Amino acid sequence: MKEIKISAPGKIHLIGEHSVVYGEPAIITTVNLHTNLIFEESENIKIQISEQKFQYIQEELVILADQAMELWHLGKETNNFNNLFNLYNNNPLNFLKIALGNLINKFKVTKGFQIKETSNLPLGSGLGSSASFAVALAAGFEKFFTDTFNLETINQNAFSLEQIANGNPSGGDNACCCFGGLINFQKQPDSEQAIIKPLKINLSQESNKFILINTGKPEKTTGELVQQVSLLDPFFRKERCQLITSYISPLLLALENNDPDSISLCLNNTHSQLSELGVSTSLLNKLQSEIKKIGGGAKLCGAGGGGILLAYHQNPEELITIANKNKLKYYQVMLATEGVCFS
């Protein structure tokens, strides 16, 4: 029986959340937390997410996917994706069904299949769980149904799924999960095209000084938070986004030179701007302040509203102490790992 195994990593923005949506550059890296999918032949369409099992009718999936696409186009015209988001808020499993229907259409699938999913990525917390899943799913469909594995088309199909999930994403998350490593990503104005530049900075010396502290799942989705920022006064938003961009070159230089003080300063300054954009929380700010006081740096990850705090310190045990004191889960991760792959 035919079987394909796919693995796609999660990601973190070292810098550039939200500003990347408006054409500013972002520095994004993979982390060694993954979405894993196994594709197998089956008479029907069967999905297993952790221990939950589902069976779907192909026509139902395609109809729902078409409905989501109509709502996405409407949201794009009005800069309001609330009707689209309501599809998921009312039933979180609808995104899975829509993603399947979308790819069934694209690959003209006419036979059954079975997908088994496992993941150690926390959902909706700034580590790219939706992008990782989108990339893994797009890669799995391509490899299973066409026996090809083209990263460009995988990334393009994954971006389509991310648009349906999040309204107006930059495409940076799926690009990083797809191509892997450390990248400089910049969306082109008035276009879905982007410049993706691999960066050759060796993060091995600094990687173990970063800790990811999970402050809990955000109340709002990524799409809702992106839309929230889009509704801010354009001048106010642009000013903060440009300030975030101004910290990119100093951060890259600091990473190259293993300069802990400058790394911390860039992270702390970035968090301040994201907080002004209204996507931080009192807990994220409290933790960031505690880390800053001990000579480290920290910033929220992803869309914000909760989720992961990226924390940095020369002595990572100091960060673990803060996480434990606040009774929060943390992750020690490797950065700039491999992108999507199959076996």
C-alpha positions as a Markdown table, in Angstrom:
| # | Residue | x | y | z |
|---|---|---|---|---|
| 1 | Met | 0.0 | 0.0 | 0.0 |
| 2 | Lys | 1.3 | 3.4 | -1.0 |
| 3 | Glu | 2.5 | 5.6 | 2.0 |
| 4 | Ile | 4.1 | 9.0 | 2.1 |
| 5 | Lys | 5.4 | 10.7 | 5.3 |
| 6 | Ile | 5.7 | 14.5 | 5.4 |
| 7 | Ser | 7.3 | 16.7 | 8.0 |
| 8 | Ala | 7.1 | 20.5 | 8.1 |
| 9 | Pro | 8.7 | 22.6 | 10.8 |
| 10 | Gly | 7.3 | 25.5 | 12.8 |
| 11 | Lys | 8.8 | 29.0 | 12.6 |
| 12 | Ile | 9.4 | 32.1 | 14.6 |
| 13 | His | 9.9 | 35.7 | 13.5 |
| 14 | Leu | 13.2 | 36.9 | 15.0 |
| 15 | Ile | 11.9 | 40.3 | 13.9 |
| 16 | Gly | 9.2 | 41.7 | 11.6 |
| 17 | Glu | 5.8 | 40.6 | 12.8 |
| 18 | His | 2.9 | 42.6 | 11.4 |
| 19 | Ser | 5.2 | 45.1 | 9.6 |
| 20 | Val | 5.9 | 42.3 | 7.1 |
| 21 | Val | 2.2 | 42.5 | 6.0 |
| 22 | Tyr | 2.9 | 46.1 | 4.8 |
| 23 | Gly | 5.9 | 45.3 | 2.6 |
| 24 | Glu | 8.6 | 45.7 | 5.3 |
| 25 | Pro | 11.2 | 42.9 | 5.5 |
| 26 | Ala | 11.2 | 40.2 | 8.2 |
| 27 | Ile | 13.8 | 37.8 | 9.5 |
| 28 | Ile | 12.2 | 34.4 | 10.1 |
| 29 | Thr | 13.7 | 31.1 | 11.1 |
| 30 | Thr | 12.5 | 27.5 | 11.4 |
| 31 | Val | 12.4 | 25.7 | 14.8 |
| 32 | Asn | 12.7 | 22.0 | 15.4 |
| 33 | Leu | 9.0 | 21.5 | 16.3 |
| 34 | His | 7.0 | 19.9 | 13.5 |
| 35 | Thr | 3.7 | 18.9 | 11.9 |
| 36 | Asn | 4.0 | 15.3 | 10.7 |
| 37 | Leu | 1.5 | 13.8 | 8.2 |
| 38 | Ile | 1.2 | 10.2 | 6.9 |
| 39 | Phe | -0.7 | 9.8 | 3.6 |
| 40 | Glu | -2.1 | 6.4 | 2.7 |
| 41 | Glu | -4.5 | 4.9 | 0.2 |
| 42 | Ser | -8.1 | 4.5 | 1.3 |
| 43 | Glu | -11.5 | 3.9 | -0.2 |
| 44 | Asn | -12.9 | 7.0 | 1.6 |
| 45 | Ile | -11.5 | 10.3 | 2.8 |
| 46 | Lys | -10.3 | 9.7 | 6.4 |
| 47 | Ile | -8.4 | 12.1 | 8.6 |
| 48 | Gln | -6.9 | 11.4 | 12.0 |
| 49 | Ile | -5.8 | 14.4 | 14.1 |
| 50 | Ser | -4.0 | 13.1 | 17.2 |
| 51 | Glu | -6.6 | 10.5 | 18.5 |
| 52 | Gln | -9.6 | 12.1 | 16.8 |
| 53 | Lys | -10.8 | 10.4 | 13.6 |
| 54 | Phe | -13.0 | 12.0 | 10.9 |
| 55 | Gln | -14.5 | 10.8 | 7.6 |
| 56 | Tyr | -15.6 | 13.2 | 4.9 |
| 57 | Ile | -17.6 | 13.2 | 1.7 |
| 58 | Gln | -15.6 | 14.8 | -1.1 |
| 59 | Glu | -18.5 | 16.9 | -2.5 |
| 60 | Glu | -19.1 | 18.4 | 1.0 |
| 61 | Leu | -15.4 | 19.5 | 1.2 |
| 62 | Val | -15.4 | 21.0 | -2.2 |
| 63 | Ile | -18.6 | 23.0 | -1.6 |
| 64 | Leu | -17.2 | 24.4 | 1.7 |
| 65 | Ala | -13.9 | 25.3 | 0.0 |
| 66 | Asp | -15.7 | 27.2 | -2.7 |
| 67 | Gln | -17.8 | 29.1 | -0.1 |
| 68 | Ala | -14.6 | 30.0 | 1.8 |
| 69 | Met | -13.0 | 31.3 | -1.4 |
| 70 | Glu | -16.0 | 33.5 | -2.1 |
| 71 | Leu | -15.8 | 34.9 | 1.4 |
| 72 | Trp | -12.1 | 35.5 | 1.0 |
| 73 | His | -12.5 | 37.5 | -2.2 |
| 74 | Leu | -15.3 | 39.6 | -0.5 |
| 75 | Gly | -13.0 | 40.2 | 2.5 |
| 76 | Lys | -10.2 | 41.2 | 0.2 |
| 77 | Glu | -12.4 | 43.8 | -1.5 |
| 78 | Thr | -13.8 | 45.2 | 1.8 |
| 79 | Asn | -10.7 | 44.7 | 4.1 |
| 80 | Asn | -13.0 | 42.8 | 6.4 |
| 81 | Phe | -12.7 | 39.1 | 6.7 |
| 82 | Asn | -15.1 | 38.6 | 9.6 |
| 83 | Asn | -17.5 | 36.5 | 7.6 |
| 84 | Leu | -14.7 | 34.2 | 6.6 |
| 85 | Phe | -13.4 | 34.0 | 10.2 |
| 86 | Asn | -16.9 | 33.1 | 11.4 |
| 87 | Leu | -16.6 | 29.8 | 9.4 |
| 88 | Tyr | -13.8 | 28.8 | 11.8 |
| 89 | Asn | -15.0 | 30.4 | 15.0 |
| 90 | Asn | -18.3 | 28.5 | 14.7 |
| 91 | Asn | -16.5 | 25.3 | 13.9 |
| 92 | Pro | -12.7 | 25.0 | 14.1 |
| 93 | Leu | -12.7 | 21.8 | 12.1 |
| 94 | Asn | -14.0 | 23.8 | 9.1 |
| 95 | Phe | -10.5 | 25.0 | 8.2 |
| 96 | Leu | -9.4 | 21.4 | 7.9 |
| 97 | Lys | -12.3 | 20.6 | 5.6 |
| 98 | Ile | -11.8 | 23.8 | 3.5 |
| 99 | Ala | -8.1 | 23.0 | 3.1 |
| 100 | Leu | -8.8 | 19.5 | 2.0 |
| 101 | Gly | -11.5 | 20.7 | -0.4 |
| 102 | Asn | -9.2 | 23.4 | -1.8 |
| 103 | Leu | -6.4 | 20.9 | -2.6 |
| 104 | Ile | -8.8 | 18.2 | -3.9 |
| 105 | Asn | -9.9 | 20.8 | -6.4 |
| 106 | Lys | -6.3 | 21.8 | -7.4 |
| 107 | Phe | -5.1 | 18.3 | -7.8 |
| 108 | Lys | -8.3 | 17.0 | -9.3 |
| 109 | Val | -8.4 | 14.1 | -6.8 |
| 110 | Thr | -11.0 | 11.5 | -7.6 |
| 111 | Lys | -10.1 | 8.7 | -5.2 |
| 112 | Gly | -10.1 | 8.3 | -1.4 |
| 113 | Phe | -7.1 | 8.8 | 0.8 |
| 114 | Gln | -6.2 | 8.7 | 4.5 |
| 115 | Ile | -4.1 | 11.3 | 6.5 |
| 116 | Lys | -2.8 | 10.8 | 10.0 |
| 117 | Glu | -1.4 | 13.9 | 11.7 |
| 118 | Thr | 0.8 | 14.4 | 14.8 |
| 119 | Ser | 2.3 | 17.6 | 15.9 |
| 120 | Asn | 4.4 | 19.0 | 18.8 |
| 121 | Leu | 3.7 | 22.6 | 17.8 |
| 122 | Pro | 1.4 | 24.5 | 20.2 |
| 123 | Leu | -1.6 | 25.7 | 18.2 |
| 124 | Gly | -2.2 | 29.4 | 17.5 |
| 125 | Ser | 0.7 | 30.6 | 19.6 |
| 126 | Gly | 3.1 | 32.3 | 17.2 |
| 127 | Leu | 5.1 | 29.3 | 16.1 |
| 128 | Gly | 3.4 | 29.0 | 12.7 |
| 129 | Ser | 1.2 | 26.0 | 13.4 |
| 130 | Ser | -1.2 | 26.8 | 10.6 |
| 131 | Ala | 1.6 | 27.5 | 8.2 |
| 132 | Ser | 3.4 | 24.3 | 9.1 |
| 133 | Phe | 0.2 | 22.3 | 8.6 |
| 134 | Ala | -0.6 | 24.1 | 5.3 |
| 135 | Val | 2.9 | 23.4 | 4.0 |
| 136 | Ala | 2.8 | 19.7 | 5.1 |
| 137 | Leu | -0.7 | 19.2 | 3.6 |
| 138 | Ala | 0.3 | 20.9 | 0.3 |
| 139 | Ala | 3.5 | 18.9 | 0.1 |
| 140 | Gly | 1.7 | 15.7 | 0.9 |
| 141 | Phe | -0.9 | 16.2 | -1.8 |
| 142 | Glu | 1.7 | 17.0 | -4.4 |
| 143 | Lys | 3.9 | 14.0 | -3.5 |
| 144 | Phe | 1.1 | 11.5 | -3.0 |
| 145 | Phe | -1.0 | 12.4 | -6.0 |
| 146 | Thr | 1.6 | 13.5 | -8.6 |
| 147 | Asp | 4.9 | 12.0 | -7.2 |
| 148 | Thr | 6.6 | 15.4 | -7.6 |
| 149 | Phe | 8.0 | 17.6 | -4.8 |
| 150 | Asn | 8.5 | 21.2 | -6.0 |
| 151 | Leu | 9.1 | 23.6 | -3.2 |
| 152 | Glu | 7.9 | 26.6 | -5.3 |
| 153 | Thr | 4.5 | 25.1 | -6.0 |
| 154 | Ile | 4.2 | 23.7 | -2.5 |
| 155 | Asn | 4.8 | 27.1 | -1.1 |
| 156 | Gln | 2.3 | 28.7 | -3.5 |
| 157 | Asn | -0.4 | 26.2 | -2.6 |
| 158 | Ala | 0.3 | 26.5 | 1.1 |
| 159 | Phe | 0.0 | 30.3 | 0.8 |
| 160 | Ser | -3.4 | 29.9 | -0.7 |
| 161 | Leu | -4.4 | 27.9 | 2.4 |
| 162 | Glu | -2.9 | 30.5 | 4.7 |
| 163 | Gln | -4.9 | 33.2 | 2.9 |
| 164 | Ile | -8.1 | 31.3 | 3.5 |
| 165 | Ala | -7.2 | 30.7 | 7.2 |
| 166 | Asn | -5.9 | 34.2 | 8.0 |
| 167 | Gly | -7.3 | 36.7 | 5.5 |
| 168 | Asn | -4.3 | 38.8 | 4.6 |
| 169 | Pro | -1.1 | 37.1 | 5.7 |
| 170 | Ser | 2.3 | 38.1 | 4.3 |
| 171 | Gly | 3.2 | 34.6 | 3.1 |
| 172 | Gly | 6.4 | 34.7 | 5.2 |
| 173 | Asp | 5.3 | 31.9 | 7.6 |
| 174 | Asn | 4.6 | 29.4 | 4.9 |
| 175 | Ala | 7.8 | 30.4 | 3.0 |
| 176 | Cys | 10.0 | 29.7 | 6.0 |
| 177 | Cys | 8.2 | 26.4 | 6.9 |
| 178 | Cys | 8.6 | 25.3 | 3.3 |
| 179 | Phe | 12.2 | 26.4 | 2.4 |
| 180 | Gly | 13.7 | 26.1 | 5.9 |
| 181 | Gly | 16.6 | 27.8 | 7.6 |
| 182 | Leu | 16.9 | 31.5 | 8.3 |
| 183 | Ile | 15.4 | 33.8 | 5.7 |
| 184 | Asn | 14.9 | 37.4 | 4.9 |
| 185 | Phe | 11.3 | 37.7 | 3.6 |
| 186 | Gln | 9.8 | 40.8 | 2.0 |
| 187 | Lys | 6.4 | 41.0 | 0.3 |
| 188 | Gln | 6.2 | 43.0 | -2.8 |
| 189 | Pro | 3.8 | 46.0 | -2.9 |
| 190 | Asp | 0.4 | 45.3 | -4.4 |
| 191 | Ser | 1.4 | 41.8 | -5.2 |
| 192 | Glu | 1.4 | 38.2 | -3.9 |
| 193 | Gln | 5.0 | 37.9 | -4.9 |
| 194 | Ala | 7.8 | 38.1 | -2.4 |
| 195 | Ile | 11.6 | 38.3 | -2.2 |
| 196 | Ile | 12.9 | 35.3 | -0.2 |
| 197 | Lys | 16.7 | 35.5 | 0.6 |
| 198 | Pro | 18.3 | 32.6 | 2.6 |
| 199 | Leu | 20.7 | 34.0 | 5.2 |
| 200 | Lys | 23.9 | 32.2 | 6.1 |
| 201 | Ile | 24.4 | 33.5 | 9.6 |
| 202 | Asn | 25.5 | 30.6 | 11.8 |
| 203 | Leu | 23.1 | 30.6 | 14.8 |
| 204 | Ser | 24.7 | 27.6 | 16.5 |
| 205 | Gln | 26.4 | 29.7 | 19.2 |
| 206 | Glu | 23.3 | 31.8 | 20.0 |
| 207 | Ser | 20.6 | 29.2 | 19.4 |
| 208 | Asn | 20.7 | 27.7 | 22.9 |
| 209 | Lys | 20.4 | 31.1 | 24.4 |
| 210 | Phe | 16.8 | 31.5 | 23.1 |
| 211 | Ile | 13.9 | 30.1 | 25.1 |
| 212 | Leu | 10.3 | 30.1 | 23.9 |
| 213 | Ile | 7.9 | 30.8 | 26.8 |
| 214 | Asn | 4.2 | 29.9 | 26.1 |
| 215 | Thr | 1.8 | 32.4 | 27.7 |
| 216 | Gly | -1.3 | 30.6 | 26.6 |
| 217 | Lys | -3.4 | 30.4 | 23.5 |
| 218 | Pro | -4.5 | 33.9 | 22.3 |
| 219 | Glu | -8.2 | 34.8 | 22.5 |
| 220 | Lys | -8.1 | 36.1 | 18.9 |
| 221 | Thr | -6.9 | 34.3 | 15.8 |
| 222 | Thr | -4.0 | 35.4 | 13.7 |
| 223 | Gly | -6.4 | 36.7 | 11.0 |
| 224 | Glu | -8.3 | 38.7 | 13.5 |
| 225 | Leu | -5.2 | 40.3 | 15.0 |
| 226 | Val | -3.8 | 41.1 | 11.5 |
| 227 | Gln | -7.1 | 42.7 | 10.7 |
| 228 | Gln | -7.1 | 44.6 | 14.0 |
| 229 | Val | -3.7 | 46.2 | 13.1 |
| 230 | Ser | -4.9 | 47.0 | 9.5 |
| 231 | Leu | -7.7 | 49.1 | 11.0 |
| 232 | Leu | -5.2 | 51.4 | 12.9 |
| 233 | Asp | -4.5 | 54.9 | 11.7 |
| 234 | Pro | -2.2 | 54.3 | 8.7 |
| 235 | Phe | 0.4 | 57.0 | 9.7 |
| 236 | Phe | 0.6 | 55.6 | 13.3 |
| 237 | Arg | 0.9 | 52.0 | 12.0 |
| 238 | Lys | 3.5 | 52.9 | 9.3 |
| 239 | Glu | 5.7 | 54.7 | 11.8 |
| 240 | Arg | 5.8 | 51.7 | 14.2 |
| 241 | Cys | 6.4 | 49.3 | 11.3 |
| 242 | Gln | 9.3 | 51.4 | 10.0 |
| 243 | Leu | 10.8 | 51.5 | 13.5 |
| 244 | Ile | 10.7 | 47.7 | 13.6 |
| 245 | Thr | 12.5 | 47.6 | 10.3 |
| 246 | Ser | 15.2 | 49.9 | 11.6 |
| 247 | Tyr | 16.2 | 47.2 | 14.1 |
| 248 | Ile | 16.7 | 44.5 | 11.5 |
| 249 | Ser | 20.3 | 45.4 | 10.4 |
| 250 | Pro | 21.5 | 45.9 | 14.0 |
| 251 | Leu | 20.0 | 42.5 | 15.0 |
| 252 | Leu | 21.6 | 40.6 | 12.1 |
| 253 | Leu | 25.0 | 42.3 | 12.8 |
| 254 | Ala | 24.6 | 41.4 | 16.5 |
| 255 | Leu | 23.8 | 37.8 | 15.7 |
| 256 | Glu | 26.8 | 37.6 | 13.4 |
| 257 | Asn | 29.1 | 39.0 | 16.1 |
| 258 | Asn | 27.5 | 37.1 | 19.0 |
| 259 | Asp | 26.8 | 40.5 | 20.7 |
| 260 | Pro | 24.3 | 39.7 | 23.5 |
| 261 | Asp | 23.7 | 43.3 | 24.6 |
| 262 | Ser | 22.8 | 44.4 | 21.1 |
| 263 | Ile | 20.6 | 41.3 | 20.5 |
| 264 | Ser | 18.7 | 42.0 | 23.7 |
| 265 | Leu | 18.3 | 45.7 | 22.8 |
| 266 | Cys | 16.8 | 44.9 | 19.4 |
| 267 | Leu | 14.4 | 42.4 | 20.8 |
| 268 | Asn | 13.2 | 44.7 | 23.5 |
| 269 | Asn | 12.8 | 47.7 | 21.1 |
| 270 | Thr | 10.8 | 45.5 | 18.7 |
| 271 | His | 8.5 | 44.3 | 21.5 |
| 272 | Ser | 7.8 | 48.0 | 22.5 |
| 273 | Gln | 6.7 | 48.8 | 18.9 |
| 274 | Leu | 4.5 | 45.6 | 18.7 |
| 275 | Ser | 2.9 | 46.6 | 22.1 |
| 276 | Glu | 2.1 | 50.0 | 20.7 |
| 277 | Leu | 0.4 | 48.3 | 17.8 |
| 278 | Gly | -1.9 | 46.8 | 20.3 |
| 279 | Val | -1.0 | 43.1 | 19.9 |
| 280 | Ser | 0.7 | 42.5 | 23.2 |
| 281 | Thr | -0.9 | 41.5 | 26.6 |
| 282 | Ser | -0.3 | 42.4 | 30.2 |
| 283 | Leu | 1.4 | 39.0 | 30.8 |
| 284 | Leu | 3.7 | 39.3 | 27.7 |
| 285 | Asn | 4.7 | 42.8 | 28.9 |
| 286 | Lys | 5.3 | 41.6 | 32.4 |
| 287 | Leu | 7.5 | 38.8 | 31.3 |
| 288 | Gln | 9.4 | 41.0 | 28.8 |
| 289 | Ser | 10.0 | 43.6 | 31.6 |
| 290 | Glu | 11.3 | 40.9 | 34.0 |
| 291 | Ile | 13.7 | 39.6 | 31.3 |
| 292 | Lys | 14.9 | 43.1 | 30.4 |
| 293 | Lys | 15.7 | 43.8 | 34.1 |
| 294 | Ile | 18.1 | 40.8 | 34.2 |
| 295 | Gly | 19.9 | 41.9 | 31.1 |
| 296 | Gly | 18.1 | 39.9 | 28.5 |
| 297 | Gly | 15.8 | 40.6 | 25.6 |
| 298 | Ala | 12.3 | 39.4 | 24.7 |
| 299 | Lys | 9.5 | 40.0 | 22.2 |
| 300 | Leu | 6.2 | 38.5 | 21.4 |
| 301 | Cys | 6.0 | 36.1 | 18.5 |
| 302 | Gly | 3.6 | 35.8 | 15.6 |
| 303 | Ala | 0.4 | 37.8 | 15.6 |
| 304 | Gly | 0.5 | 38.3 | 19.4 |
| 305 | Gly | -2.4 | 38.5 | 21.7 |
| 306 | Gly | -0.8 | 35.9 | 23.9 |
| 307 | Gly | 1.1 | 32.8 | 22.7 |
| 308 | Ile | 4.9 | 32.6 | 22.6 |
| 309 | Leu | 7.4 | 35.1 | 24.0 |
| 310 | Leu | 10.8 | 34.8 | 22.4 |
| 311 | Ala | 13.3 | 35.2 | 25.2 |
| 312 | Tyr | 17.1 | 35.6 | 25.0 |
| 313 | His | 19.8 | 35.7 | 27.7 |
| 314 | Gln | 23.4 | 34.8 | 27.9 |
| 315 | Asn | 22.5 | 32.4 | 30.7 |
| 316 | Pro | 19.3 | 30.6 | 29.5 |
| 317 | Glu | 18.8 | 29.2 | 33.0 |
| 318 | Glu | 17.7 | 32.7 | 34.1 |
| 319 | Leu | 14.9 | 32.5 | 31.5 |
| 320 | Ile | 13.8 | 29.1 | 32.7 |
| 321 | Thr | 13.7 | 30.4 | 36.2 |
| 322 | Ile | 11.3 | 33.2 | 35.1 |
| 323 | Ala | 9.1 | 30.7 | 33.2 |
| 324 | Asn | 8.9 | 28.4 | 36.1 |
| 325 | Lys | 8.2 | 31.2 | 38.6 |
| 326 | Asn | 5.2 | 32.2 | 36.4 |
| 327 | Lys | 4.2 | 28.5 | 36.0 |
| 328 | Leu | 4.5 | 28.7 | 32.2 |
| 329 | Lys | 5.6 | 26.0 | 29.8 |
| 330 | Tyr | 8.8 | 26.7 | 27.8 |
| 331 | Tyr | 10.6 | 25.2 | 24.9 |
| 332 | Gln | 14.4 | 25.0 | 24.3 |
| 333 | Val | 14.6 | 24.8 | 20.5 |
| 334 | Met | 17.1 | 24.6 | 17.6 |
| 335 | Leu | 16.9 | 27.4 | 15.1 |
| 336 | Ala | 17.4 | 27.4 | 11.3 |
| 337 | Thr | 16.5 | 23.8 | 10.8 |
| 338 | Glu | 15.5 | 21.9 | 7.6 |
| 339 | Gly | 12.3 | 22.9 | 5.8 |
| 340 | Val | 9.5 | 20.5 | 4.6 |
| 341 | Cys | 10.7 | 17.0 | 3.7 |
| 342 | Phe | 9.3 | 13.6 | 2.9 |
| 343 | Ser | 10.2 | 10.0 | 3.4 |
